[in-house]
């Protein structure tokens, strides 16, 4: 499971590394305001270039792309457990905290959860923050996960 598809390069990589696996990747719907506001996609040409590249990268038979807000992960994958979960969507609280918590719920013993942009220092920019680090550190101290 990949949360945050962007241009689909990582899903494509996973598809090639695990040709017998099923790669589920999700990103915001293209008409979502947050989708349009980021990475210059308010510009129609940039948005279309992005979508064309993403579609090309996601064209493998074992990639399943879903347009949805990750807030709905648990309802979408009610009974599913994943071997690997890559969290690379919104990097700010509370969204990244919800993504981490839901990833834990979609895990079984041995699942590997990877989180992009683990920043230890207090940092907030448009695309990064230290919310992932704070969340993982807290859950580790509570023995809810092993880092």
C-alpha positions, 0 to 999 in steps of 0.5 A: 500500500502506498499513501500518496502516489504523486507521479507514480514512480515508487508504485512503478518501482514496487511493481517491478520489484514484486511482479507477483504482488498487488500494489495499491496506491492512492492519492487525492482525487484530481478535482480536490482543492488540496490536489490542485493547490500543490506542486503547481497543479493549479496551472492546467498544463502542469496538472495535465503533464503530471496526470499523464506521467502518473498514468504512464507510471501506473500502467502496470497490470499489478498496480491498482490506483485509487483516487481517494482521501486517505482519511477513508483508508480503514473503510476502503480496506476493511479486512485487508492487511498489507506486507509493506505500507509506504506513507508519503501523503500529507506530511503535516498533523493531523493527516500524517498522524491519521495515516500512521495510525491507520497503517498500523491497523492495516498491518499484521505481525511483520508488516513494514511501515515506511514513512517519508520525510522523518524530520527530527527538528521543529520544521514546518514548510508547505511540504514537510513537518516534524509531525511524522517523527513526533508520532512515531517517537510517541508510539515507540515510547508506548511500545505500540510499534518497534522502530 
